[in-house]
Amino acid sequence: MTRIQKIFLGCLCVVVTLMLFRHLQPTPPIRGFDVDTFGRLPVQEGGRLKPMDAVARASLMAIGGKQTYRDLGRTASFSS
């Protein structure tokens, strides 16, 4: 093995080791619930794909005549 091949192999080992250690780091904790992203999730309703936000608002309107829901003093509102 030539000297350049040894150097290349050593650098490759260092890079692979660093990549492995990077993936072993703990992920930061999720804080709260990302309502906006959840509202954009596609769901199938009546054969069509719609955002979760639109399906939820339509369901709330059909059930209660409003687009908001009050529970235990908290209000969940779905808006686009």
N, C-alpha and C positions, 0 to 999 in steps of 0.2 A: 504494500500500500504506500502510495507516495505521500509526501508531506501535505500537499494540497487536499488530497482525499481525506486525510486525517482531520485537517482543520474543518473541511466541509461537514464531515460526519459529526464532529464535536459541536459545531454551530447548529446543525440540524437537531441534535439531541437537546440542546439548550432551548431551542424554539419549541419543540414538542413538549418538553417539560413545562415551560411557561404557559403554554396553551392549556395543558391539563390542569395546572394549578388555578388558572383563571376560571375554569368551569367548576372547580370544587368550592369556590367561595360561596358562602350562603347568599341567597337572594334577599334583597331588602324586603321587609314586611309590607304587605299591602295595607294601606290605610284607607278605611272607608270602602264604600261601594261606588264604583264608577257608573252612575246612572245614565250618563250621556252615551257611553259606549254600549251599555246594555240595551238602551232604547233603539240603537241602530242595528241590532242583531236581526238578521232576516228570519222570518217565520212564514210558514205556508198556511194560508187561510183561504178556503174556497178555491183551491187550485192555483192561487197566485202567491207570489212572494211579496211580503210587505214588511216594513220595519216593525219591530216589537212595539215601538212607541205608538204607531198608528193603530195596531190591533188592540193594545191596552186601552187607548182613549176611546175607541169605538165600543169596546166591551163595557167600559164604565158608563158610557153614554146610554147604551142599550139597557143596562141593569138599573142604573140610578138616575139617569137624566142629567148627570154632571160628568165632567172630565177629571174631577179630583175625588179622593177618597180620604176620609178622616177616620183615624183609628188611634185610640188611647191618647188623644190630644196632639198627635202628630199628623201632618198632612203630606200625602204623597201626590205630587202633581206631575203629570206627563206633558211636556211641551216640546215642540220641535225647535 
